[in-house]
Amino acid sequence: RAVSWMAIHQSARVVDGDGTDIGHVEAVLGDEEDDIFHGVALDLKGWGGHVELPADRIQRITADKIYTDLGPQEGESLKKLEPDRWFEFEGRSRFLKRAKWEKKDN
């Protein structure tokens, strides 16, 4: 059953277009206040880093999984997550969902 992007939980499994588990969610990239979903920070299995999975590559969100249109090995071509490009969660770990984003001062 499909759910809203605001219901994505930390460590939700992410699968490619064939249903193969490719990693898990580390953070939701979006703005809860304005209901703008950009995608998720994905901890890609076997890659050793986080990548940005854009919202337009996500086909369906359920309570425990995120289904994508990614082909086999395509996850490795996703853009590496650049923390400076995004925002820190105000007063909370970036691993929590639905927190208000606040621009980092650097």
N, C-alpha and C positions, 0 to 999 in steps of 0.2 A: 504494500500500500504506500503510495507516494505521500511525502510530507514536505513542509516548507523548508527552505534553506535555513531558517532560524532554528529548526529542530535538529540540525546536524550536531552530533556529539563528538567530543574528542575521541580519537582513535577509531572512528567509523571506518570500516573497510572500504577500499576503493577498488573497483574491478574494471578491466578493459572491455572492449566490445565483444570479446569471446567469453567473458565471465571469469577470466583469470584474475586472481587477487594480485594487485600490483603495489599495494601499500596501504597506508592509513592516514587519516586527517590529523594534522597537527594544529591547525587553526583555520577559522573561517575568515575569509577576506571580504569584508562588506561593511555596510553602514546600517545598523539596525534602525536608527531613528528615521532615516530616509528610505528604508526598505530597498537598498541597493545591494545586490549580490554580485561580487566580482569573481568569486571562485573559492578555492581552498588552497592552503599550504599543505602539500602532500609529502609525506615521508615515503619516498619511493623505495620499495624493497630492493635490497642489494646494491643501491646506488650510493649510500653514505651521505645523503644530503637532502635538502628540502627543495621542492620545485613548486612553481605556481601552476595550478590546474585551473584554467579560465572557466568561467561559468558556461560559456558557449560550447564547451567540450563535455559538459555534464548532461546526460540524457534523462536521468531519473534519480530522485533522492528518496530513500526509504528510511525507516527507523534505525536500521543497522548497516546499510550499504549505500554507496554512491556508485551509480552505473555511468560509465563514460563511453564515448565513441572511439576511444584510442585503439589503435591497432597494436599487435604484438611488438614489444620493444619501443613503441613510440613514446612512452613515458620519459625515456631518457633524453628525448629531444626537447622536452618542455624547458621553459626558462627557469634558471636557478632562482630561488627566492632571494630577493635583495631586501633585507630589512629596512634599509634607508628609503627604499621606494614606497614602503608601506608605513603603517603607523603602529605605535605601541598601544596596548590596551591600557586605558587609564586606571591606575591603581590595581591592576590585576595581571596575572600571567597572560602572555599571548596565547596560551594553550586553552583559555576559556572562550567559550562562544558567546555571542550576543552582548559583548561589552561595548561601551562607547569608544570609538577610536579617537585618539588625540595625536596630533602631529608631534613627532619627535623633535627636540631641539638639539641640533648638532652643528 
